[in-house]
Amino acid sequence: MPKLGGYTGKILKIDLTNRVAKTIPLEKKMAMQFLGGRGFNSKRLYDMISPGLDPFSPDNPLLIATGPLVGTMFPTASRFNVSSKSPQTGILGDSNAGGHFASEMKFAGYDQIIMVGKSNSLIYIYINNDQVEFKDAAHISGKDVYETDSIIKADLGDRQIQTLIAGPAAENGVKFSGLFTNLMRAAARTGMGTIMASKGVKAIALKGTGVIEVSNPYRFEKIVEEIEGEIYNHEQYWPRRKMGTTRILLMANEAGFLPTRHYTQGTFEYAEEVSGERLAEEFNVKTRGCFACPIPCSRFYVVREGKFKGHYGEGPEYESQGSFTSRIGNRNLALALKGNDMCNKLGIDILTTSECISWAMELYSKGMLTKDEIDGLDLTWGNEAAILALIEKIAKREGFGDILADGPKAAAIKLGKGLDLTMQVKGLDLIMADPRGLKGFGLGYAVASRGGDHLRSEPFLELNDDPAIGKKMFGVPEATVRLADKGKGKLVSYFEDWNAVIDALEPCKNIMQNMEILTFERASEVIEVVTGMKMTASQVRDAGTRINTIERAFNIREGMRRKDDYLPRRFIEEELPSGASSGTVIKMDAMLDDYYTERGWNRESGIPLEHTLLDLGLEKVSADMKKYNR
């Protein structure tokens, strides 16, 4: 294709069955329509996967893509997406992580890596610029993430190599195993580590010495300086630098939407003891940032006293902090740090792991599980020994852990009980924000293309509780009032498109979206300055819409319909008992009608309408959807 700035212009395709690698060119049309990262992956998944394909089939590709901003000094541009058909949900699987892997991938010369087939023995792949080697990995079989990283770097004699690793849980077939880079940077959701391990690949090691050029260096430098200034002067700069996302916990507790004891409550009486403020004051020792990031928001900690004295690690983020405290009824912050670190080493998704534990604890509290069914464990809320034991059992597929290792939804089906108590949508377990206290987030969970997830939309403006913003942006004051129901279709579709653009360009969403830095208008300017492609703000948003729509079409082919876009019964029928979000439930039908109308989807089925697809230039998808839109 004609040379574009920002992109390397090359895709690396690896045939694992025959151990052959080749490069293919990136098409300009692909860049214009889908931008990069998540967009590239979602388009290729749609094109490469036949409906009904077994996720463990060698024909199910594993895709790794990053965006045109990565490898430049654009602030926070450090992220990548890993995508495949999910073994956990059976629909579109996708996860995103930061660190330094994505920039190294660009320096090695690739915008995307496509892995197909299956190796006949366990290997790791070493990519050194244009050289690709398939190396025996028998000596790291069963090793944890940290051990694997160290061994590979020793093997290759280079501590600067970047690695992407599947932990031992992935090798054991735990369906919610992730991929980990820089030890603790996790692309953990939807089982992408499980897919890589099933292909006989333990890790990817990367080394790159290239450079990324931008189309207009002078204007680019000015924009970078301008954005860095906005970040440094933003009111969120110091709280984010000191506490990262852990600053959310006390706010969520005060607002009454902190999931507590498996979403039976919205406030936790021990919130102060497990807060980000306490973590910063008593445990944190230094900060750490991703590539090109002016806010080093990750933190190293040391446990200085108690049973876990001497334990150290990185993190946690809010989701893991809350998952191993309020969600499971635990008031011991050091235990939460230990649980977080165990999941990172073993290579499993913390959100699904904690949902497994908290779901089992609720069933146990209701007398629906006996000790004989759970290996004799005492699953009372917050039981330390049981929590740590279950993490190990899940990762090793031992005993009751083997039942949980496919996820709570599958476990409930196996046991024949508790399905309506699993807090998941489409098989993916919910995050640490009770949707009864954040209605737009709730709608976002319900319609997210990878299942119950907030990062597809994350409509943070709800947290302002300011109807003036909703009136100005959407013409509906209630759209930005967190306990209101109206206008959420406009809110969520707008934020889904915004986040799809950010996931395609691959800067950090926490900064570029949550701090309102990279709007559609500014993204239009940045894309032109970096790549040379001229796109209006409206065309940029169309790219986000196109990504969300092709992901919806992928899931339609896999059987998803309106009936699957519902939250668990608890949120629709049961009010929270106390706190600032009590006395309200989710009204799904009205919000779905609103959302489908905004999206241009059939309100009865949730299938994208023909004119919607044609307006987005998705002619092939339109032809496919005619088979289902009858």
N, C-alpha and C positions, 0 to 999 in steps of 0.2 A: 504494500500500500504506500501512497505518498507519505513521506516522513512527517509524523506528528510529534510534537514535543510531549514530554511526560511519559509516553509509552516506549517500551523497548521494540514493539512491533513484532515480537516473537512469542509463540506458544510452544511449550515443551510437551510432547505427547509420549508417554512411556507405556510400552506394551510389556506388562509383567510376565505374561505367559512365555513370550519368546525372548524376553530380556533385550529389547530393542528400544532405543529412544530416537526421536526425530523432532525437528522443529517445523512448525507450520506458521505461515504469516497471519498476523492479525488484520482483519478486514476493517477498512475505515467505516463502513456501514455499521458494523458491530460496535465500534467505538462511539459513533454518533447516537445510535439508538439505545445502548445499554451502558455506556460510559466506562465500566470496569468492574472489578471486584465482584460483589454479589450479583450485579447485573449480568456480567459475563457468565458466571456459573449458572444462574437460573435459566438463561437462554440456552446454554448448551445442555443442561439437564433435560429441558423440554425436548430438544432435538434428538438427544442420544438415547433416551430411555423409552421403551415401549410400555404402555399401560399394563399394570399387573406384574411387572418384573419383580422377582424375588430380590430383596435388598442384598442378599448374600451371593447372588449370581455374579460370576466373573464379568458379566456384561454391564453390571452397575458401575459406572465410573466414579472415581473420587476426584474432585476438582478443587484446586487451590488457586485463587486469583487475588490480585491486589489492584490498586487503582493508579491513575496517572499522576496523582500528587505525591505518591510514595516514592522515596528515594531523592526527592527534592528537599529543600529546607522549609517547605510549607508547614506551619506550626501544627503539630500533633499527627501529621500524616505518617502513620506507622502500622496500619492495620491490614488484615487480609481475611478473606472468607474461605471456609472449607465447606463443600457441598456434595451431597449424594442423595440417593433415596434412603430415608432413615430406617434403620433396623428397629428403632424404638417405636416409631409412629406409623410406618408404612407409607408416609407421604413425603413431601419435600423436606429434606434434611439440610440444615445449614447452621454454621456457627462462625463466630468472628473473634479474633484476638489481636492484641497489639504486641509490643516488644520490638525486636530487631530482625525477626525472620523475614518480614515482608520487604523491608528495604534491601536486605541481602539478596533476596530473590530477584529484585529489580537490577541490582548491581551485577548479578550473574547473567542477566539478559532476558528475563522472562516476565511477561504480564500474567501468564496463567500456566499451571501445570495440570495436565490431564493424565490420570492413571487408569488404565483398563487392564482386564485380564486378572490373572492370579499366579503368583510365584509358587513353584513346587517345593520350595523350602523357605525358611525364614531368612529374610535379607534386610539390609538397610541400603538406601540409595544415597550415593555421594555425588552431588552436583558441584562441579568446579568450573564455573563459566560454561563453556560449550562442551565440556567433558562430563559424561554420565557413567558412573560405575555401579555395578550391582555387587554388594559385598555381603559375605556370609555373616549372619547374625546369631548363629547358634550360641555363641558365648554370652549374648545379652538376652536370651530368651528368659522370660520371667523376672527380669530385673526391673526395679521401679524406675520412675522417670528420672530422678536425680542420678541414680547409678548409671543409667543408660547414657545420659548426657556426658558424664565424666569419662566413661569407657570409650565412647566414640571419639571424643576429642583427643584422648590419649592414643587411640589407634591411628588417628590421622595426623597426630603431632601438631595440632593447631588448636589453641584455646579460644581463638576468635571465630571459629566456625559456628554457624547458627544451626540449631537442630529443631526438628518437629517430631515429637515422640508419642507413641502409643504405650501406655503403661501395662502392667501385668493383668489388670482387670479386662482390658481389651483383648488380650491374648486368651483369656478365659471366657470370652464371649459375653461379657456383661453388656447389655444392649444400650446403656447410657454412658459408655466410655468415651472420653474426649481425646483431643490431641493437644499437647503441651509444648510450649517453646519458652526459652529463657527460664526453664524449670517451672515457674508458676503462672505463666501467661497461658490461659486456658481457652481453647476453642472447644468448650466442654459439652454443649447441648446437642441433642438429637443423635448421638452415637457415632460421630465421625471417626473416632478412634477405633471403634468396633469394626467399622468398614475397612479401615486401612489394615488392621491386624488380620481380618478375614482374607485379605489379599496377599498375606504372607509378608507384609512390610512392617517392620518394627519401628523404623524411623527414616526421616529424610535429613541429610546433612548438606548444608549449603555454604559455598564460598564464591563470592563475586568481587571482581575488581573493576567493573565498568562504572560509567557515570550516566546520570539522567539529565538530558538537556531540556530546557524549556524554550518555548517559542519566542518570548519577549523577556529576556533577562532583566532589563532595566525596570520595566513595569512590575515584573514579578517581585523584584527586591523591594520596591515601594509598597506593594500590597502586603508582603511578609512583615515589613516594619510596622505598618499600620495595624495589622491584626495582632501582632505581638504586643503592641501598646494597649490595644483594647483588652487583651487578656490580662496583662499585668495590672491594669487599672480597674478591672472588674471587681465588684463587691464580693464575688464568690472566689476570687483568686486565693486568698490566704486560708479560708476554711477548707477549700479543696486540697491545697498543698499540705495542710497540716493533718487532715483527717480523711481525705479522699471521699469515697461514697459512704464511709461509716458515719458521717455526720447526719445521715438520714434517719437513723434509728430513733433518736429522741423526738425528732419532728413527727415521724410516723406514729409514735406512741401518743404524743400530745393530740394529734389529729384523729386518733382512734381507728387507724387502719393498719396497725402493726399486727400481722398474723401471729396469734398466740395460741399455743396448745391446739395446733392443727385447725386454725381458723374458727375455733369456737369462741374466741374473744378477739377484740381489737386493741386491747391495751395489756401491757405486761407489767406486773407490780415490781419487777426487778430491773426495769429498763435502764435505770441509772447505773446499775452494777455492770451492765454489758454494753454500755454506750461507746460511741466513737470518741467521746470526750475523755472517758476513763482510759480507753485504749491508748490515746495519744499521750496522756499524762503519765501513765504507769508502765506501759509496755514498749512504746515505739522508740527506736533509737536513731533512725535515719530515713530519708526518702529515696525513692528510685523512680526514674522516668523512662518512658519509651523513646524510640528514635524521634528526633526533631520536636520533642515536647517541652514547652516552657513551664509546664506545671508537673513536676515530679510527684504525682499524687499517690503512688504506691509507697508502702512503708515496710521497713524491716522492724521486727519486734523481738524482744527477749522476755521470757517468763522468768522473773527474779525470785519467786518464792512459791511455796506450796508443792503439791504432788508433782507438778510438771516443771519444777524449777530447772533451768538450764535449757529448756526447749526454746528454739528460735526458728524464725521463718519469715516469709513475706506475706503481706496482706493483713487481714482479709478485706475483701470488699463487703459492702453492705449485705448483699444477697447471702454470702456465706456466714457473715457475722450473725444476721438474724436467723438464718436457717438452723444454726447450731445453738441458738439461745432461745428466743421466745417461741419459735415454731415448735420446738420439742420440749418446752417448759424447763430449760436449763438456765440457771443463774450464775454458773461458773464460767467466766470469760476465758480463763486459761484452757478449760476443756474445749471450748469452741475453737480456740486457736489450734489445739491439737487435732481436732476433727478436720478442720480446714486443711492442715498440712498432710494428714493421712490421705485425704481424697486427692490432693495434688500428686503425691508420690505414687499412689495406686492408679491414678489416671481416670477418675470417675467424676461425673457431674455432681456438684454439691447440692444443687436444688432438687434433683430427683432423688439423690441419696437421702436427704433430710425429709423429703416427702414420704419415701419408703418407711423411714423410722417413725415419723409423726403419725402417719396413717395407721401403722401397726400399733402405736401407743394408744391412739383413740379407740381402735377395735378392742384392745386389751382392757382399757378402762370401762368399756361397755359390756365386758364379758363375752365378746364375740371371738376372742382368741384365747386358747388355754396354753399353759406352760408346755404341755406336751407337743403342741403344734409349733412352738417357737424355741425349741432346743433348751427349754428350762429357763429361759431368760426372764428377768423381772422387768417388764416394759412399763413400769410406772413412769409418769412424766419426769423427764430430766435425769433418769437413772444413768449415772456415768458409765458404769461397767457395761451396761447393755448397749449404750450408744456406740462405744468404741468397738465392742464385739461385733455389732451388726455391720459396721463399716468394713471390717475385715472379712466377715462371712459373705457379704455381698460381693466383694472384689474376688474372693476365692471360689464363689459359688458353692459354699458349704451349708448344708442343712437348710434352715429357714432362709438364709441368705440366697440360696439358689432359687427359691421361689420369688424373692424380691428382685433378683438380678435382671429380669426383663422389664422392670418398672412396676409401679403400683397398679396400673390398670390391668396389666397381664396377670399380676399376682392375685388380684381380686377375682378375676375370671377363673384362674386355676383353683382357688380356694372355694369358689362359689358363694362368696359373701363380701360385703363391703364395697361393691363397685360404686354405689352412689355416694360413698364417702371419700373417694379418690378425688383430690383437687387437681384436675387436669382437664385439658381440652385437646381433643384429637390425639390423646396419648402423651402429650407433653405437659409436665407438671408446672403449676403456677409459681409465680415469684413471690417475693416478700412485700406485697401490698394487697390488702383485702379490697376487692373491687366494690364492696358496698360503701366504701369511703372514697372511692375514686371512680365515678361511673364511666368516664371516657376511657380510663385504663381498662376497665372491665370489658367494654366493647372491643377494645384493642386486643385483649387476650382471646376473646371469642372468635375473632375473624383473622388473627395472625396466620400467615401462610405456613409457618412451621409448627403450629400448635400453640398451646397456652403460653404466650410470651408477651413481654412489654416492649422489647427493643425494636419490634417492627413499627411501633407507633410512638410510644412514650410521650403522650400529649401533656407535657409538664405544665402548660399554661393553666390547667385545672387547679394546680396548687396555689395559684394567685387568688382564687376565689373572687375574681373581679369581673362582674358582668359587663363593664365598659369595654374590656378587651374583646369579649365575645361579640358584642355589638359591632365594634369597629372591624374586626377581622372576618366575621361570618354572618353578620346581620342577625345573630341570635344571642342575646345576653347570657342565656343559660349555658351556652356551649362551654364557657370557661368558669362555671360554678361547679365544684366537684360533686355535690350531692344532687344536682339537677339532672334531668334525663334528656331534655330537649337539646338539639343542635349537636349531639355527639357524633352523628354521621359525618357532618362537615368537619368537625374537629379531628376525628380519627383519620379520615381519608387524607386530609391536608398533611398531618404529621406522618402518616405512612409514606406518602410521596417524598416528603422532605428527608426522612430517614433512609429511604431507598437510594436517594441521590448521594447521601453521605456514605452509605455502605458501598456504593459504587466507586466513589472518589477515594475513599478509605482514610480520611482523617478520623479523629476521635469524636464520637457522638456526644460524650459528656461535655465537651467543650464547644464544639461547633454547633450543636443543636441546643443543648441545655442552657448555654450562655448566649444563645442567639447571635452567633458570629457569622456562620456561613449560610445566609438566607439564599433563596432562589436567585435573587437579583445579584448578590455578590458571587454566587457560584457561577453565574453566567460570565462575569468578568474574569474570574479565576480560570475557568476552563479555556477561555480564549487566550489568556496570557500564557498559560502552561502548554496547551496543546496546539493552539492555532485554530481550533474549531470555533466558529461563530454560532452561538446559541443564545436566543432570547431567554429571559427568565421563565416565560411560559413554556418554551421548548425544554428547558431544564426540568421543570415540573413534569412535563409529559414523559420524560425519560423515567422519572420515578414512578409515574402511573403505569408505564409500560412494564417495568420490572414487577410491580405488584400484580398486574393483570396476568402476566405470563405465569407467575407462580400460582395464581388462583386457577388458571387453566390446567396446570400440571396436576393440582389436587383434584380438580373436577374429573380428570381422566382416571384418577385413583378412587373415585366413588364418593368424594366429599360433596355435600350439598348443604342447604340451609339448616337441616336438622343437626348438622355437626358443628354449627356456629353458636352453640349455647354453652353457657357457664354451668358448673355443677349446681345441682338442685339447692344446696345450702344457700347460695348467694341470691337465688331467685325467690326462695320461700321463707328463709329464716333471718330475722333481724339480729344485728349485733346486740348483746345484752347491755352494754354500757359504753361510755366514752363519747367522744365528739362526733362519731359516725353512727351512733345507735339509732334505731327506729326507722331504718330504710333498707330496701332491697333493690335488686336490679330488675328493670323492666325490659327484658330482652327483645320482645317482639317489636315494640315501637322503635327501639334503637336500631335493630336490624333493618327494618323498613327504610328508615332514614339513611342508613349507611349504603344499602344496595342502590337506593335512588341516586345518591351522590356518585357512586361508582359506575352507574350505568349497567347494573346487573339485574337479571330477572328476580323480582321480589319473591317469587314462590320457590325458586330453586337455588338462587345465588349464583347462577351461571352467567358469565359476561355476555351481554347482548351483541348481536352482529355489528351494529353501527359503532359500538364502543371499540370493538377489536379493529375494525377497518379504519376508524379515525386514528388509531395508534400505529397503523401500518403493520398490523399482525394478521395478514391475509391467511397464512397457513393455519394459524391458531383458530381463526374464524371458521375456516372450513372444517377443522376438527370438531369444534364446539357444536356444529350443526348436528352431529351424531347424538349429542346429549341434550340439546335444547329443544326437545320435542314435547 
